[in-house]
């Protein structure tokens, strides 16, 4: 059952008394969370998500974006990847996570 919040007109999904705040499975945020990244900050250029232990960042313009730039914090190497392609990724290797290992 979906209800409409009269204060801001956002649609809020409540099913069997449960408010589900998880992002849509096909979306960029879901994929970043699945890969271990968490929200870091938002500014005029968009959002940045990070995993400091592995040294990886993801930046994108807004929550409706269909692609993100994934970067290694240490080497600054980066790749632009779509949400659908990110769904096929099972691991992100960086200099911090794996160093010079092959």
N, CA, C and O atoms as a printed pandas DataFrame, in Angstrom:
     atom_number atom_name residue_name chain_id  residue_number  x_coord  y_coord  z_coord
0              1         N          UNK        A               1    0.833   -1.156    0.000
1              2        CA          UNK        A               1    0.000    0.000    0.000
2              3         C          UNK        A               1    0.885    1.228    0.000
3              4         O          UNK        A               1    1.796    1.317    0.823
4              5         N          UNK        A               2    0.659    2.154   -0.869
5              6        CA          UNK        A               2    1.424    3.392   -0.937
6              7         C          UNK        A               2    0.566    4.521   -0.420
7              8         O          UNK        A               2   -0.625    4.604   -0.719
8              9         N          UNK        A               3    1.178    5.382    0.355
9             10        CA          UNK        A               3    0.451    6.544    0.839
10            11         C          UNK        A               3    1.141    7.796    0.349
11            12         O          UNK        A               3    2.333    7.784    0.041
12            13         N          UNK        A               4    0.392    8.868    0.279
13            14        CA          UNK        A               4    0.939   10.125   -0.203
14            15         C          UNK        A               4    1.169   11.046    0.972
15            16         O          UNK        A               4    0.244   11.305    1.741
16            17         N          UNK        A               5    2.390   11.551    1.131
17            18        CA          UNK        A               5    2.710   12.470    2.203
18            19         C          UNK        A               5    2.232   13.858    1.802
19            20         O          UNK        A               5    2.771   14.444    0.863
20            21         N          UNK        A               6    1.245   14.388    2.484
21            22        CA          UNK        A               6    0.637   15.668    2.115
22            23         C          UNK        A               6    1.588   16.839    2.270
23            24         O          UNK        A               6    1.414   17.860    1.604
24            25         N          UNK        A               7    2.601   16.720    3.141
25            26        CA          UNK        A               7    3.522   17.834    3.365
26            27         C          UNK        A               7    4.438   18.096    2.182
27            28         O          UNK        A               7    4.694   19.252    1.847
28            29         N          UNK        A               8    4.938   17.041    1.542
29            30        CA          UNK        A               8    5.881   17.254    0.443
30            31         C          UNK        A               8    5.538   16.474   -0.820
31            32         O          UNK        A               8    6.326   16.462   -1.766
32            33         N          UNK        A               9    4.400   15.835   -0.854
33            34        CA          UNK        A               9    3.909   15.097   -2.020
34            35         C          UNK        A               9    4.817   13.953   -2.451
35            36         O          UNK        A               9    4.727   13.508   -3.595
36            37         N          UNK        A              10    5.689   13.463   -1.573
37            38        CA          UNK        A              10    6.506   12.293   -1.880
38            39         C          UNK        A              10    5.661   11.043   -1.695
39            40         O          UNK        A              10    4.807   10.999   -0.810
40            41         N          UNK        A              11    5.888   10.038   -2.514
41            42        CA          UNK        A              11    5.205    8.772   -2.347
42            43         C          UNK        A              11    6.016    7.918   -1.392
43            44         O          UNK        A              11    7.214    7.723   -1.599
44            45         N          UNK        A              12    5.385    7.411   -0.360
45            46        CA          UNK        A              12    6.046    6.608    0.652
46            47         C          UNK        A              12    5.445    5.212    0.581
47            48         O          UNK        A              12    4.230    5.052    0.693
48            49         N          UNK        A              13    6.291    4.194    0.395
49            50        CA          UNK        A              13    5.811    2.823    0.302
50            51         C          UNK        A              13    5.747    2.197    1.689
51            52         O          UNK        A              13    6.760    2.074    2.379
52            53         N          UNK        A              14    4.549    1.807    2.080
53            54        CA          UNK        A              14    4.347    1.105    3.344
54            55         C          UNK        A              14    3.554   -0.147    3.024
55            56         O          UNK        A              14    2.414   -0.063    2.566
56            57         N          UNK        A              15    4.144   -1.304    3.262
57            58        CA          UNK        A              15    3.483   -2.585    3.009
58            59         C          UNK        A              15    3.438   -3.374    4.300
59            60         O          UNK        A              15    4.467   -3.591    4.939
60            61         N          UNK        A              16    2.249   -3.803    4.684
61            62        CA          UNK        A              16    2.050   -4.582    5.907
62            63         C          UNK        A              16    2.691   -3.900    7.112
63            64         O          UNK        A              16    3.264   -4.566    7.974
64            65         N          UNK        A              17    2.595   -2.568    7.170
65            66        CA          UNK        A              17    3.130   -1.827    8.293
66            67         C          UNK        A              17    4.628   -1.582    8.258
67            68         O          UNK        A              17    5.190   -1.050    9.216
68            69         N          UNK        A              18    5.285   -1.961    7.166
69            70        CA          UNK        A              18    6.737   -1.810    7.062
70            71         C          UNK        A              18    7.069   -0.689    6.092
71            72         O          UNK        A              18    6.644   -0.707    4.937
72            73         N          UNK        A              19    7.832    0.287    6.572
73            74        CA          UNK        A              19    8.343    1.368    5.733
74            75         C          UNK        A              19    9.668    0.909    5.152
75            76         O          UNK        A              19   10.631    0.717    5.894
76            77         N          UNK        A              20    9.734    0.733    3.856
77            78        CA          UNK        A              20   10.935    0.219    3.191
78            79         C          UNK        A              20   11.703    1.390    2.576
79            80         O          UNK        A              20   11.259    1.978    1.590
80            81         N          UNK        A              21   12.850    1.723    3.159
81            82        CA          UNK        A              21   13.672    2.837    2.693
82            83         C          UNK        A              21   14.820    2.391    1.786
83            84         O          UNK        A              21   15.669    3.201    1.415
84            85         N          UNK        A              22   14.846    1.116    1.434
85            86        CA          UNK        A              22   15.919    0.637    0.567
86            87         C          UNK        A              22   15.770    1.217   -0.833
87            88         O          UNK        A              22   14.654    1.433   -1.306
88            89         N          UNK        A              23   16.907    1.471   -1.501
89            90        CA          UNK        A              23   16.842    2.005   -2.868
90            91         C          UNK        A              23   16.393    0.936   -3.857
91            92         O          UNK        A              23   16.513   -0.256   -3.571
92            93         N          UNK        A              24   15.880    1.342   -5.010
93            94        CA          UNK        A              24   15.468    0.370   -6.029
94            95         C          UNK        A              24   16.638   -0.509   -6.464
95            96         O          UNK        A              24   17.758   -0.024   -6.625
96            97         N          UNK        A              25   16.373   -1.802   -6.653
97            98        CA          UNK        A              25   17.436   -2.755   -6.999
98            99         C          UNK        A              25   18.168   -2.421   -8.291
99           100         O          UNK        A              25   19.363   -2.698   -8.399
100          101         N          UNK        A              26   17.506   -1.847   -9.254
101          102        CA          UNK        A              26   18.165   -1.548  -10.519
102          103         C          UNK        A              26   18.930   -0.240  -10.523
103          104         O          UNK        A              26   19.565    0.112  -11.517
104          105         N          UNK        A              27   18.872    0.485   -9.403
105          106        CA          UNK        A              27   19.468    1.815   -9.373
106          107         C          UNK        A              27   20.929    1.847   -8.986
107          108         O          UNK        A              27   21.484    0.872   -8.480
108          109         N          UNK        A              28   21.524    2.969   -9.232
109          110        CA          UNK        A              28   22.933    3.195   -8.954
110          111         C          UNK        A              28   23.246    3.092   -7.465
111          112         O          UNK        A              28   24.240    2.470   -7.090
112          113         N          UNK        A              29   22.423    3.685   -6.615
113          114        CA          UNK        A              29   22.665    3.666   -5.173
114          115         C          UNK        A              29   22.645    2.230   -4.648
115          116         O          UNK        A              29   23.489    1.861   -3.830
116          117         N          UNK        A              30   21.711    1.432   -5.100
117          118        CA          UNK        A              30   21.645    0.026   -4.684
118          119         C          UNK        A              30   22.955   -0.689   -5.032
119          120         O          UNK        A              30   23.510   -1.412   -4.205
120          121         N          UNK        A              31   23.441   -0.485   -6.249
121          122        CA          UNK        A              31   24.669   -1.154   -6.682
122          123         C          UNK        A              31   25.875   -0.704   -5.865
123          124         O          UNK        A              31   26.727   -1.525   -5.526
124          125         N          UNK        A              32   25.960    0.578   -5.544
125          126        CA          UNK        A              32   27.074    1.073   -4.731
126          127         C          UNK        A              32   27.031    0.486   -3.330
127          128         O          UNK        A              32   28.065    0.087   -2.792
128          129         N          UNK        A              33   25.844    0.429   -2.732
129          130        CA          UNK        A              33   25.706   -0.184   -1.419
130          131         C          UNK        A              33   26.084   -1.663   -1.463
131          132         O          UNK        A              33   26.762   -2.163   -0.566
132          133         N          UNK        A              34   25.648   -2.351   -2.499
133          134        CA          UNK        A              34   25.954   -3.779   -2.655
134          135         C          UNK        A              34   27.459   -4.019   -2.703
135          136         O          UNK        A              34   27.947   -5.043   -2.224
136          137         N          UNK        A              35   28.193   -3.069   -3.284
137          138        CA          UNK        A              35   29.643   -3.204   -3.416
138          139         C          UNK        A              35   30.410   -2.632   -2.222
139          140         O          UNK        A              35   31.639   -2.577   -2.242
140          141         N          UNK        A              36   29.688   -2.208   -1.187
141          142        CA          UNK        A              36   30.331   -1.796    0.049
142          143         C          UNK        A              36   30.617   -0.313    0.193
143          144         O          UNK        A              36   31.273    0.085    1.155
144          145         N          UNK        A              37   30.150    0.518   -0.726
145          146        CA          UNK        A              37   30.361    1.951   -0.610
146          147         C          UNK        A              37   29.242    2.567    0.221
147          148         O          UNK        A              37   28.134    2.034    0.277
148          149         N          UNK        A              38   29.537    3.687    0.863
149          150        CA          UNK        A              38   28.543    4.406    1.648
150          151         C          UNK        A              38   28.581    5.885    1.283
151          152         O          UNK        A              38   29.589    6.398    0.797
152          153         N          UNK        A              39   27.465    6.553    1.528
153          154        CA          UNK        A              39   27.364    7.978    1.241
154          155         C          UNK        A              39   28.430    8.737    2.010
155          156         O          UNK        A              39   28.646    8.480    3.194
156          157         N          UNK        A              40   29.099    9.671    1.341
157          158        CA          UNK        A              40   30.109   10.502    1.982
158          159         C          UNK        A              40   29.637   11.946    2.065
159          160         O          UNK        A              40   29.561   12.519    3.151
160          161         N          UNK        A              41   29.319   12.533    0.913
161          162        CA          UNK        A              41   28.836   13.912    0.928
162          163         C          UNK        A              41   28.153   14.267   -0.387
163          164         O          UNK        A              41   28.258   13.559   -1.389
164          165         N          UNK        A              42   27.449   15.397   -0.337
165          166        CA          UNK        A              42   26.768   15.929   -1.511
166          167         C          UNK        A              42   27.156   17.394   -1.638
167          168         O          UNK        A              42   27.199   18.121   -0.645
168          169         N          UNK        A              43   27.444   17.831   -2.879
169          170        CA          UNK        A              43   27.747   19.235   -3.117
170          171         C          UNK        A              43   27.122   19.652   -4.444
171          172         O          UNK        A              43   26.291   18.925   -4.988
172          173         N          UNK        A              44   27.506   20.795   -4.966
173          174        CA          UNK        A              44   26.898   21.316   -6.197
174          175         C          UNK        A              44   27.104   20.401   -7.404
175          176         O          UNK        A              44   26.307   20.432   -8.341
176          177         N          UNK        A              45   28.163   19.588   -7.394
177          178        CA          UNK        A              45   28.430   18.718   -8.541
178          179         C          UNK        A              45   27.747   17.358   -8.431
179          180         O          UNK        A              45   27.712   16.608   -9.407
180          181         N          UNK        A              46   27.204   17.029   -7.261
181          182        CA          UNK        A              46   26.511   15.757   -7.097
182          183         C          UNK        A              46   26.873   15.071   -5.793
183          184         O          UNK        A              46   27.220   15.722   -4.808
184          185         N          UNK        A              47   26.787   13.739   -5.800
185          186        CA          UNK        A              47   27.060   12.942   -4.601
186          187         C          UNK        A              47   28.369   12.187   -4.745
187          188         O          UNK        A              47   28.782   11.820   -5.845
188          189         N          UNK        A              48   29.012   11.963   -3.602
189          190        CA          UNK        A              48   30.212   11.141   -3.536
190          191         C          UNK        A              48   29.977   10.035   -2.521
191          192         O          UNK        A              48   29.539   10.284   -1.398
192          193         N          UNK        A              49   30.272    8.815   -2.933
193          194        CA          UNK        A              49   30.174    7.636   -2.078
194          195         C          UNK        A              49   31.565    7.043   -1.977
195          196         O          UNK        A              49   32.332    7.121   -2.937
196          197         N          UNK        A              50   31.920    6.444   -0.822
197          198        CA          UNK        A              50   33.286    5.972   -0.599
198          199         C          UNK        A              50   33.341    4.644    0.149
199          200         O          UNK        A              50   32.406    4.248    0.844
200          201         N          UNK        A              51   34.462    3.987   -0.022
201          202        CA          UNK        A              51   34.889    2.891    0.837
202          203         C          UNK        A              51   36.348    3.203    1.139
203          204         O          UNK        A              51   37.235    2.883    0.348
204          205         N          UNK        A              52   36.593    3.832    2.288
205          206        CA          UNK        A              52   37.939    4.275    2.635
206          207         C          UNK        A              52   38.893    3.116    2.869
207          208         O          UNK        A              52   40.089    3.247    2.611
208          209         N          UNK        A              53   38.393    1.984    3.351
209          210        CA          UNK        A              53   39.285    0.849    3.600
210          211         C          UNK        A              53   39.877    0.301    2.303
211          212         O          UNK        A              53   41.011   -0.178    2.291
212          213         N          UNK        A              54   39.114    0.370    1.213
213          214        CA          UNK        A              54   39.623   -0.088   -0.088
214          215         C          UNK        A              54   40.118    1.061   -0.948
215          216         O          UNK        A              54   40.713    0.830   -2.001
216          217         N          UNK        A              55   39.882    2.292   -0.521
217          218        CA          UNK        A              55   40.373    3.447   -1.269
218          219         C          UNK        A              55   39.631    3.670   -2.573
219          220         O          UNK        A              55   40.252    3.909   -3.609
220          221         N          UNK        A              56   38.310    3.595   -2.532
221          222        CA          UNK        A              56   37.521    3.757   -3.756
222          223         C          UNK        A              56   36.438    4.817   -3.536
223          224         O          UNK        A              56   35.818    4.880   -2.474
224          225         N          UNK        A              57   36.224    5.644   -4.557
225          226        CA          UNK        A              57   35.142    6.622   -4.529
226          227         C          UNK        A              57   34.257    6.441   -5.748
227          228         O          UNK        A              57   34.688    5.937   -6.785
228          229         N          UNK        A              58   33.013    6.862   -5.601
229          230        CA          UNK        A              58   32.068    6.887   -6.718
230          231         C          UNK        A              58   31.391    8.252   -6.681
231          232         O          UNK        A              58   30.926    8.692   -5.630
232          233         N          UNK        A              59   31.339    8.914   -7.822
233          234        CA          UNK        A              59   30.675   10.212   -7.907
234          235         C          UNK        A              59   29.636   10.169   -9.019
235          236         O          UNK        A              59   29.838    9.546  -10.061
236          237         N          UNK        A              60   28.517   10.850   -8.771
237          238        CA          UNK        A              60   27.461   10.940   -9.781
238          239         C          UNK        A              60   26.660   12.200   -9.530
239          240         O          UNK        A              60   26.710   12.765   -8.437
240          241         N          UNK        A              61   25.920   12.646  -10.537
241          242        CA          UNK        A              61   25.242   13.942  -10.471
242          243         C          UNK        A              61   24.040   13.969   -9.542
243          244         O          UNK        A              61   23.882   14.921   -8.778
244          245         N          UNK        A              62   23.192   12.953   -9.586
245          246        CA          UNK        A              62   22.012   12.907   -8.726
246          247         C          UNK        A              62   21.488   11.478   -8.659
247          248         O          UNK        A              62   22.005   10.594   -9.342
248          249         N          UNK        A              63   20.467   11.246   -7.839
249          250        CA          UNK        A              63   19.951    9.894   -7.613
250          251         C          UNK        A              63   19.287    9.279   -8.842
251          252         O          UNK        A              63   19.045    8.073   -8.870
252          253         N          UNK        A              64   18.991   10.083   -9.850
253          254        CA          UNK        A              64   18.421    9.557  -11.082
254          255         C          UNK        A              64   19.507    9.243  -12.121
255          256         O          UNK        A              64   19.192    8.793  -13.223
256          257         N          UNK        A              65   20.759    9.474  -11.785
257          258        CA          UNK        A              65   21.865    9.231  -12.723
258          259         C          UNK        A              65   21.909    7.761  -13.121
259          260         O          UNK        A              65   21.551    6.878  -12.342
260          261         N          UNK        A              66   22.351    7.522  -14.334
261          262        CA          UNK        A              66   22.470    6.149  -14.830
262          263         C          UNK        A              66   23.925    5.705  -14.939
263          264         O          UNK        A              66   24.205    4.570  -15.325
264          265         N          UNK        A              67   24.865    6.615  -14.593
265          266        CA          UNK        A              67   26.272    6.233  -14.597
266          267         C          UNK        A              67   27.012    6.956  -13.480
267          268         O          UNK        A              67   26.567    7.985  -12.971
268          269         N          UNK        A              68   28.157    6.382  -13.117
269          270        CA          UNK        A              68   28.992    6.930  -12.061
270          271         C          UNK        A              68   30.455    6.838  -12.466
271          272         O          UNK        A              68   30.822    6.028  -13.318
272          273         N          UNK        A              69   31.276    7.659  -11.861
273          274        CA          UNK        A              69   32.717    7.571  -12.047
274          275         C          UNK        A              69   33.272    6.900  -10.797
275          276         O          UNK        A              69   33.154    7.429   -9.692
276          277         N          UNK        A              70   33.877    5.734  -10.980
277          278        CA          UNK        A              70   34.511    4.987   -9.893
278          279         C          UNK        A              70   36.003    5.284   -9.968
279          280         O          UNK        A              70   36.611    5.156  -11.031
280          281         N          UNK        A              71   36.598    5.683   -8.837
281          282        CA          UNK        A              71   38.013    6.072   -8.846
282          283         C          UNK        A              71   38.774    5.450   -7.687
283          284         O          UNK        A              71   38.227    5.221   -6.609
284          285         N          UNK        A              72   40.045    5.186   -7.936
285          286        CA          UNK        A              72   40.992    4.736   -6.917
286          287         C          UNK        A              72   41.510    5.984   -6.211
287          288         O          UNK        A              72   42.074    6.864   -6.861
288          289         N          UNK        A              73   41.331    6.079   -4.901
289          290        CA          UNK        A              73   41.749    7.261   -4.146
290          291         C          UNK        A              73   43.257    7.500   -4.210
291          292         O          UNK        A              73   43.706    8.646   -4.170
292          293         N          UNK        A              74   44.033    6.431   -4.307
293          294        CA          UNK        A              74   45.483    6.561   -4.251
294          295         C          UNK        A              74   46.105    6.853   -5.614
295          296         O          UNK        A              74   46.985    7.706   -5.725
296          297         N          UNK        A              75   45.654    6.155   -6.642
297          298        CA          UNK        A              75   46.256    6.341   -7.970
298          299         C          UNK        A              75   45.528    7.370   -8.809
299          300         O          UNK        A              75   46.072    7.874   -9.792
300          301         N          UNK        A              76   44.293    7.685   -8.423
301          302        CA          UNK        A              76   43.411    8.600   -9.160
302          303         C          UNK        A              76   42.961    8.024  -10.509
303          304         O          UNK        A              76   42.380    8.743  -11.322
304          305         N          UNK        A              77   43.223    6.738  -10.751
305          306        CA          UNK        A              77   42.687    6.081  -11.942
306          307         C          UNK        A              77   41.178    5.981  -11.777
307          308         O          UNK        A              77   40.684    5.718  -10.680
308          309         N          UNK        A              78   40.445    6.192  -12.871
309          310        CA          UNK        A              78   38.986    6.204  -12.778
310          311         C          UNK        A              78   38.359    5.627  -14.029
311          312         O          UNK        A              78   38.951    5.637  -15.108
312          313         N          UNK        A              79   37.142    5.120  -13.859
313          314        CA          UNK        A              79   36.349    4.592  -14.965
314          315         C          UNK        A              79   34.913    5.069  -14.805
315          316         O          UNK        A              79   34.385    5.108  -13.693
316          317         N          UNK        A              80   34.286    5.429  -15.911
317          318        CA          UNK        A              80   32.865    5.732  -15.914
318          319         C          UNK        A              80   32.129    4.449  -16.239
319          320         O          UNK        A              80   32.463    3.763  -17.204
320          321         N          UNK        A              81   31.118    4.121  -15.429
321          322        CA          UNK        A              81   30.400    2.863  -15.607
322          323         C          UNK        A              81   28.905    3.092  -15.384
323          324         O          UNK        A              81   28.499    3.843  -14.498
324          325         N          UNK        A              82   28.105    2.429  -16.207
325          326        CA          UNK        A              82   26.651    2.556  -16.070
326          327         C          UNK        A              82   26.155    1.681  -14.916
327          328         O          UNK        A              82   26.832    0.744  -14.495
328          329         N          UNK        A              83   24.968    2.003  -14.417
329          330        CA          UNK        A              83   24.362    1.218  -13.344
330          331         C          UNK        A              83   24.135   -0.223  -13.785
331          332         O          UNK        A              83   24.336   -1.150  -12.999
332          333         N          UNK        A              84   23.721   -0.419  -15.027
333          334        CA          UNK        A              84   23.479   -1.794  -15.495
334          335         C          UNK        A              84   24.781   -2.581  -15.594
335          336         O          UNK        A              84   24.794   -3.777  -15.305
336          337         N          UNK        A              85   25.850   -1.950  -15.986
337          338        CA          UNK        A              85   27.155   -2.628  -16.039
338          339         C          UNK        A              85   27.689   -2.856  -14.627
339          340         O          UNK        A              85   28.294   -3.892  -14.349
340          341         N          UNK        A              86   27.463   -1.887  -13.732
341          342        CA          UNK        A              86   27.898   -2.020  -12.344
342          343         C          UNK        A              86   27.227   -3.218  -11.675
343          344         O          UNK        A              86   27.794   -3.824  -10.765
344          345         N          UNK        A              87   26.027   -3.554  -12.123
345          346        CA          UNK        A              87   25.311   -4.700  -11.566
346          347         C          UNK        A              87   26.048   -6.008  -11.810
347          348         O          UNK        A              87   25.811   -6.985  -11.099
348          349         N          UNK        A              88   26.933   -6.049  -12.797
349          350        CA          UNK        A              88   27.691   -7.271  -13.097
350          351         C          UNK        A              88   29.022   -7.332  -12.342
351          352         O          UNK        A              88   29.698   -8.360  -12.365
352          353         N          UNK        A              89   29.398   -6.246  -11.677
353          354        CA          UNK        A              89   30.656   -6.180  -10.932
354          355         C          UNK        A              89   30.485   -6.889   -9.598
355          356         O          UNK        A              89   29.502   -6.674   -8.889
356          357         N          UNK        A              90   31.457   -7.740   -9.261
357          358        CA          UNK        A              90   31.410   -8.450   -7.986
358          359         C          UNK        A              90   32.469   -7.951   -7.008
359          360         O          UNK        A              90   32.385   -8.221   -5.810
360          361         N          UNK        A              91   33.463   -7.225   -7.513
361          362        CA          UNK        A              91   34.541   -6.745   -6.654
362          363         C          UNK        A              91   35.209   -5.550   -7.321
363          364         O          UNK        A              91   35.316   -5.492   -8.546
364          365         N          UNK        A              92   35.656   -4.599   -6.511
365          366        CA          UNK        A              92   36.429   -3.466   -7.016
366          367         C          UNK        A              92   37.813   -3.558   -6.401
367          368         O          UNK        A              92   37.959   -3.498   -5.180
368          369         N          UNK        A              93   38.828   -3.702   -7.238
369          370        CA          UNK        A              93   40.207   -3.768   -6.762
370          371         C          UNK        A              93   40.862   -2.408   -6.936
371          372         O          UNK        A              93   40.717   -1.756   -7.970
372          373         N          UNK        A              94   41.582   -1.998   -5.910
373          374        CA          UNK        A              94   42.314   -0.735   -5.936
374          375         C          UNK        A              94   43.727   -0.981   -5.428
375          376         O          UNK        A              94   44.060   -2.080   -4.985
376          377         N          UNK        A              95   44.545    0.051   -5.497
377          378        CA          UNK        A              95   45.900   -0.082   -4.970
378          379         C          UNK        A              95   45.846   -0.397   -3.478
379          380         O          UNK        A              95   46.621   -1.217   -2.986
380          381         N          UNK        A              96   44.940    0.245   -2.765
381          382        CA          UNK        A              96   44.837    0.040   -1.314
382          383         C          UNK        A              96   44.321   -1.356   -0.982
383          384         O          UNK        A              96   44.731   -1.939    0.022
384          385         N          UNK        A              97   43.437   -1.896   -1.801
385          386        CA          UNK        A              97   42.857   -3.205   -1.503
386          387         C          UNK        A              97   43.778   -4.361   -1.875
387          388         O          UNK        A              97   43.785   -5.393   -1.205
388          389         N          UNK        A              98   44.552   -4.188   -2.940
389          390        CA          UNK        A              98   45.358   -5.306   -3.424
390          391         C          UNK        A              98   46.784   -4.951   -3.797
391          392         O          UNK        A              98   47.558   -5.847   -4.135
392          393         N          UNK        A              99   47.162   -3.689   -3.752
393          394        CA          UNK        A              99   48.533   -3.307   -4.070
394          395         C          UNK        A              99   48.957   -3.806   -5.441
395          396         O          UNK        A              99   48.198   -3.750   -6.409
396          397         N          UNK        A             100   50.170   -4.288   -5.496
397          398        CA          UNK        A             100   50.743   -4.720   -6.771
398          399         C          UNK        A             100   50.452   -6.180   -7.090
399          400         O          UNK        A             100   51.011   -6.728   -8.040
400          401         N          UNK        A             101   49.587   -6.814   -6.311
401          402        CA          UNK        A             101   49.263   -8.223   -6.594
402          403         C          UNK        A             101   48.646   -8.352   -7.981
403          404         O          UNK        A             101   47.926   -7.461   -8.433
404          405         N          UNK        A             102   48.920   -9.416   -8.623
405          406        CA          UNK        A             102   48.362   -9.686   -9.968
406          407         C          UNK        A             102   47.061  -10.405   -9.844
407          408         O          UNK        A             102   46.433  -10.723  -10.853
